[in-house]
Amino acid sequence: MNAFFSSIRKLGFRRGPQRLAGGISGGLAAATGLNVWLVRLLVLLSFLLPVVGIGLYVVVWVLLPWQDGTIPLERLFGGREIR
């Protein structure tokens, strides 16, 4: 399981520092170079799709590392915290 979480961290994708809720949109905006408000609008529009919008957001939320490298799903399983 540690290899899985380590591979997620190696992607270099983190929650954005400009966050309103979970930081997913801020992270996407930072990675793509798009305006954070445009990405937030696109994420909100994706919620109109039956399962894809909210379901995918929840999956990304539990797997995407915070700025300090901790992953919510790993913490839920009692994994180590990286500081």
Residue pairs with C-beta under 8 A, 6 or more apart in sequence:
1 74
1 77
1 79
2 79
2 80
5 71
5 73
5 74
5 79
8 63
8 64
8 65
8 71
9 65
9 69
9 71
9 82
13 27
13 31
13 64
13 65
14 27
14 30
14 64
14 65
14 66
14 67
14 69
15 22
15 23
15 24
15 26
15 27
15 64
15 65
15 66
15 67
16 23
16 24
16 25
16 26
16 27
16 28
16 29
16 30
16 36
17 23
17 26
17 30
17 67
18 26
18 29
18 30
18 36
19 25
19 26
20 26
20 40
22 57
22 61
22 64
23 64
23 66
24 43
24 57
24 60
24 61
24 64
25 36
25 39
25 40
25 43
26 36
26 39
27 64
28 34
28 39
28 43
29 35
29 36
29 38
29 39
32 39
43 53
43 57
45 53
46 52
46 53
46 56
46 57
47 53
47 54
47 57
61 72
62 71
62 72
62 73
62 76
63 71
63 72
63 73
64 71
65 71
66 72
68 82
68 83
69 82
69 83
70 81
70 82
71 79
74 80
75 81
